[in-house]
Amino acid sequence: MGFGRAVLFALLATVPGVILALVGWAVSGSPEEWNHTMWLSCYAPFFGCVIAGFMIGLRGGGEYGMEG
């Protein structure tokens, strides 16, 4: 359950990651030419969100159940 939840959270985290990457690209001036320094404004927000979503999904949420 933990790994499946982590993958689901990582997939859901791609949405804000894409939005943040697009904002970073726009803030950096929307350059036509790609250079190696653009990774900070485009790749870092996207993969940062995916990794954060995966880590949150892996975190143990405790056991949920009925106490009798």
C-alpha positions in Angstrom: 0.0 0.0 0.0 2.8 2.4 0.8 4.6 2.2 -2.5 1.4 2.4 -4.5 0.3 5.5 -2.6 3.8 7.0 -3.1 3.5 6.5 -6.9 0.0 7.9 -6.9 1.1 11.0 -5.0 4.1 11.4 -7.3 1.8 11.3 -10.4 -0.6 13.8 -8.8 2.4 16.0 -8.0 3.2 16.4 -11.7 0.3 18.9 -12.1 1.7 21.5 -9.7 5.2 20.6 -11.0 4.3 21.5 -14.6 2.6 24.7 -13.4 5.7 25.7 -11.4 8.0 24.8 -14.3 5.9 27.0 -16.7 6.0 29.9 -14.2 9.8 29.5 -13.8 10.2 29.5 -17.6 8.1 32.6 -17.9 9.8 34.4 -15.1 13.2 33.6 -16.6 12.3 35.5 -19.7 10.8 32.8 -21.9 14.1 32.3 -23.8 13.9 30.7 -27.3 17.3 29.1 -27.0 17.8 26.4 -24.4 21.0 26.6 -22.3 22.3 24.4 -19.5 21.3 27.0 -16.8 17.6 26.6 -17.6 17.4 23.4 -15.6 17.0 25.4 -12.4 13.9 27.2 -13.6 12.3 24.3 -15.5 13.5 20.9 -14.3 14.0 21.6 -10.6 10.4 22.6 -9.8 9.0 19.7 -11.7 11.2 16.9 -10.4 11.2 18.6 -6.9 7.4 18.3 -6.8 7.5 14.7 -8.0 10.1 13.7 -5.4 8.2 15.5 -2.7 5.0 13.8 -3.6 6.7 10.4 -3.6 8.2 11.1 -0.2 4.9 12.2 1.3 3.3 9.0 -0.1 5.9 6.8 1.4 5.5 8.4 4.8 3.7 6.1 7.2 0.2 7.4 7.9 -0.3 4.9 10.7 -2.8 2.1 10.8 -6.4 3.0 10.4 -9.0 0.6 11.6 -11.9 0.0 14.0 -11.0 -0.5 17.6 -13.1 -3.0 19.3 
